[in-house]
Amino acid sequence: MQIPGHIEPVVTPRVQVPRADGRVELVGLSKPEIRAALASAGLDLKAARLRAKQIWHWIYNRGVSDFAAMTDIAKVQQPWLAERFVISRPAIVTAQTSTDGTRKWLLKGADGEEFEMVFIPDADRGTLCVSSQVGCTLNCRFCYTGTMRLVRNLSPAEIVGQVMLARDSLSEWPSSTEGRLLTNIVMMGMGEPLYNFDNVRDALKIVMDGDGLALSKRRITLSTSGVVPMIARAGEEIGVNLAVSLHAVTKEIRDEIVPLNRKYGLEELLAACAAYPGANNARRITFEYVMLAGKNDSDDDARELVRLLKAYRLPAKVNLIPFNPWPGAAYETSPPERVKAFSNIVFEAGISAPIRTPRGRDIMAACGQLKSASVKLSRAELDRIAEDKQAALG
């Protein structure tokens, strides 16, 4: 069956355009890269080494973006730095807060391209859902982002900048691990992180740096739709928790809803997960499974899921995600009793299968609902468009 929509077999994102003012963005650069940038601008190596250490501290421990606020840097040198370098965040286009406390930001890069991030507060944690691309090269049919084309990869500055912007909004500077509201990061926003591997890796190294944003790798999860050749590299070079968008247990259904399955099949994907460095019973791989009514939610599907996970001896947890609707979606959410029955079968087989509570649906911030747009419609307008499309289909 031909799947409607755009599928890019080769990832060819547009290269990000340099800043119009010619200044070098320091956010997203490693310590050696900041040192090299300062040296290239004219500082001798000793001075560049000292200034790089100072600037790094101000950026990531204090949240400062103005060189004039860096009190241990000579006042005569502060304008020199400001002329050549910049410490910025993505621009906020819109900010929304759900009735359940979930917050969503529509952000804009220096070239005007837009992307979204979401913060989900809970009693014992606060999770930031971070985007890795503008748009997405995949075409997962349950996902609103999948209706977009890939525009470009996000830079390390834009990925790290999302974390810093969230900390700005939560008033969490200076750096402290005590009482922090933002405790976890999930690379589950717009885009496929493993198709922007280098930038995601470099950004997360800064987030995990003990002298940087200092978030433990055990509190960071990277989600992939199944880019098999990059999974081992992710484990070796990044080392964070792995989540896999599984969503189906047969080739026919997964080919339909996650078209990447045509390139990297279930068996190949599960074998790569079984070999993921660091995976064990204390650090399980999360398999995300969106519940689609009449499509992938039967008792037989649940039993096949258990069989597959046990056949590959996977230390696994299954996140069951009620489908979050969006305008024009081809699927419906499984009834609660069907989701519960599915969960019970998996749980009784000894595999954790919690049902995720949808968050931020009223502001289109829930899983699978992210999509950037310059003109943001109200929920009532979106619902009306969906109703009109349904009526047109008869």
N, C-alpha and C positions, 0 to 999 in steps of 0.2 A: 504493500500500500504506500503510495506517495504521500509523504507528510507535508502539509502546506507550510509555507514559511521559508525563510532564508537559512541555508546551512552553508557555512564557510569551511571547506575541507582543509584549507591552509590558513593559519593565523597571520594576517598581514595588517596589523594596526598602523594607523598613521603615526608618524613620529611627532612627539610634542614640539611645538614651536618654542624657541628660546624667548626669554623675557624681552619685551620691546625696549626696556631701558638699559639692557646689556648687563645688568647686575647679576651676580651669581647667587643662587639660592643656597643657603647653608643648611637648612632643614633637609634631612634625608642623606646628607653626606656622612661618611664614617669619620672617625677622628683623623686617620691619616689623610683622607681626602680634604678635610678642612685645613689641615696643616699645609698640604700641597697647594691649595687654593690661595692661602695667605702668602706663601712663598712666591707663587707665580705673580702675585700682585705687587711684590717688591720688598716684602719683609725678609730679613735674613733668617736662616734656619733656626737659630736659637730663639729669636723673637717669635717666629711663626709657631714653634712648638709651645711656647708659653701662652700665646694668645689663643691658640686652638683649644688648649685645655680650659682656659677661662671662659671662652665663648661657649664651648660644649656645656659647661656647668650652668651658665646662664640660660641657655636654650632649654635644656632637658630637666634641670633640677628646679629652676625658678620660673620657667615659662615666659621669659622675657623676650620680646621681639624688637626692642629699641636699643641700639648700641649706647645711647645716651644714659640708659639706666644701668649700665654695667660699671659699677662704681670702682672696680679694681683695674679698669683700663683707663689710661691717661686721657684726660679730656681733649687734648690736642689730637689724639689718634681716633677718637670716636667719629668725627665727621669723615675722616679718611676711610674708615670702615664702611660707613653708611653710603658713601659714594660708589663703592665697589661691590658691596654685598647686601643681601636682604635676608631677613628672617620672617617668613610669612606663614599664613594659614590659608586654606581654601576659603574663598568668600562665601558667606551665607546668603543664599537667595531667598529661601523661606525656612521657617522653623515651626514645627507643629508638635502639639502635645496631645496624646490620646487620653480618653477618659480613664484608662487603666494606668496612666503615668508614663507609658512608652513615649519616647521623644524621637522625632525624625527631622533631619536636616536635608534640604536640597542645597548642594554645594556647587561651586563653580571654580574651575581652574583659571590660571592666568590667560589661557587662550579662549575662555568663554564656554568651554564644554562642561556639562553638568553631570553630577553623580550624587548618590544619596548615602547617608549613614543613619543608623538607628541605635538608640540606647534603651536597653530594657532593664528597669530596676526591679529587683526582688528583695525579699526580706534579708537574705544572707549574701547577696551578690548583686553586682551591676555589670551587665554585659553589653559591650559595644560591638555592633555588627558593622564591619568595615568592608568597603568596596575595593576591588582591585582593578576594575576596568570601567571605561565609559561604554555602556552597552555590553554585549556579550556575543562571542562568536558561536556559541551553542544555540540550540533551538529546543530546549526542554519545553514540552507543550503545556505543562502545568504552571510554568513560571512566566510572570509578566515581563521580567527583564529579557526573557528569551524572544520576545516579539521585536526587540530592538536589534539593529545591526551593531557590530563592534565598531566603535569610532576610533578609540586608541586605548593603550595601556595607561594606567595611572603611574606616575613617577614615584620613587621612594619618598620624595617630599610630600606628595599628595596623600600617600598612604599613612605615613607618620603624622602628617598634618591633621588627619581625621582624629587620631588619638589625642593630639595636643588641643585641638579645638573642643573636643568633648571635655577635656580637663579644664579648659577655660570656662566652659559653660557650667561645669559642676563646681567651680571655684576650688580646684584641688591643687593649686600651687601654693607654696613650694612643695617639692616632692616629699611624700610620706607614705609609707605602706600601712600606717595605722589609721583606721577609720576611713579608708578610701572608699568612695562610692563606686568608682570604676575599678572592678576587680578582675574582669575577664574580657578577652577579645576573641571574636569569632570572625574568621575570614569567610563570611557567608553573604556578603552584600552583593552588589552588582559585579558580574564577571566571573570568569574561571581563574582562580589564583595560579594554577599550574601552567596556564598559558601566558602568565606574566611573571615567570618564576624568578628571574634575577632581581627584579624590582621588589617583589614581595619578600624574597629572602633578605635583601639588604635592609628593607624597612623594618622587618621583624627583628633583625639583629640589633638595631638601635632600640627598639621597644624592649628587648630582653636584656640589654646591656646594664650591668649593675650600676654603672656610673651614668646611665641614660635614664630612660623611663622606668627601668627596673621592674618589669613585669615578668614573673616566672614563666618559663616555657610550658609548665604544667597548667597554666591558666590561659593558654592560647590554643585555639583549635583552628586548623585549616581544613576547609571543606572542598572536595573536588567531585566533579561529576564522573570522574574515572579516566583521567589522562595517565594511563598506565605507565608509559616510559618515564614519567617524572616523579612517580610515587616514591621510589627508592631514594632518589636525589633529595626529595623533600625531607625524608627521614634522616638522611645523613648530614645535609647542609643546613637544615632549619631545626628539626628535632622537636617540633611541637606536636600536639595531639592531632590525630587524623580523623576526619569525618568523611564519609562517602555517601553521595546521593545515589542510593540504590534504586528504590521506588518500584521495583518489579523483580520477579524471580523467574521469568521466562523470556527467551529471546524475542518472541513476537511482541510482547507488551513493552519490554524495555526498549526495543528498537523504535517503537512508536513514541513513547513519552520522553525517553532520553536518547536522542538519535546518535550520540557519541558511541552508543553500544554497538552500532554497526561497524565501528572501527576497532574498538576494544571491547570484546565480549565479556559476558559474566564470568566465565571460567578464568580468563586472563586477568580480569580485575580482581577477583577474589584471591587468586594466587599471589598477586602483587601485594594485596593487603596482608596476607599471611606472612609475607617476607618483610613487612614494614619494620624498620629498625626501632627497637624499644617497645614494641607492642607486647603486652603481657596481661595477665589477669588483673594486675593493679593499675594498668594503663591500657584500657580497652579501646578498640577502634569503634567509633560510633557509626552506625548505618542509619541514614535518614530515609524514612519511608513515608511518602505523602499518601494519605488514604483517599482514593478516588472511587466513588460509588460504582459498583458493578464492573470495575476495571482491574483492580489489583488487591481487593479486600476480602476475598473468600477464605473459608477455612482451609481449602487446599493450598491457597497462596501462602498462608501462615505456616502450614506444615512443610511446604517446600522451602520456605525461608529458613526454618530450623534445620532442615536437612543440609542445605548448602553451607550454613555457618558451621555445622558440626563436621561436615565432610572436609572442610579446609582447616579445621581445628582453630577457628578464629576466636581470639579473646574479644568478644563483641558485646555491645549494647545496641539495642534498636530503638531509635526515637520515632515514635509514630506521630505523624503530623497531620491533623485534620486539614484538608485542602482549604486554602484561603482564596475565595473567589475574587475575580477581577473582570473588568468589562470585556466581553467577547470570549471568555474562557470556554473550552469545549467540555469541561468536566464539572461534576458536582461533588460535594463533600459526602463522604460515607456517613451514614447515620451513627449516632453515638453508640448504640448497642452493637453495631457491627464492628466499630473500632475496638470496643471493649472485648468482644469475643475474640478478635484477632490477637489482641494483647494477651489475653488469658492463655491462648494456645502456645504462644512464644514463651511466656513466663513459666508455664508449667513444664516446659522443656528445659528449664534452668537458665534461660537467657533473659536478662533484664529488658523490658519493653514498655517503658513509661509512655504515657500519652501526653504530648505537649499541649499546654493550654495556649490557644491563639492569643497573641498580644498585638495591640496596635491596629486591629482591623479597620477601625473607624477612620484612621488617617492613612490607610493603605501602606502600613509599615510592617505587616506580618510577613512570615516566610513566603517567598515567591511573589510578593506584591510590589517590589521595588522597580521603579521605572522613572528615569529622569525626563522632564519636559519643561520647556520654558513657560508654557501656560498650564497652570495647575487647576484642574476642575474640582468643584466641590463634590462631596460624596453623593449628594442628590443628583447632580448632573451625570456623574459616572453611572449611577444606578439606572438613570433614565436611558442613557446610551445602551446599556446592557439589555434593558427591556425592549428597546426598539429593535436591536439586533435579533433578539429571540423571536419577536413577533414577525420579523422579516423572514426568518427561517421556517415560520409556520408552526 
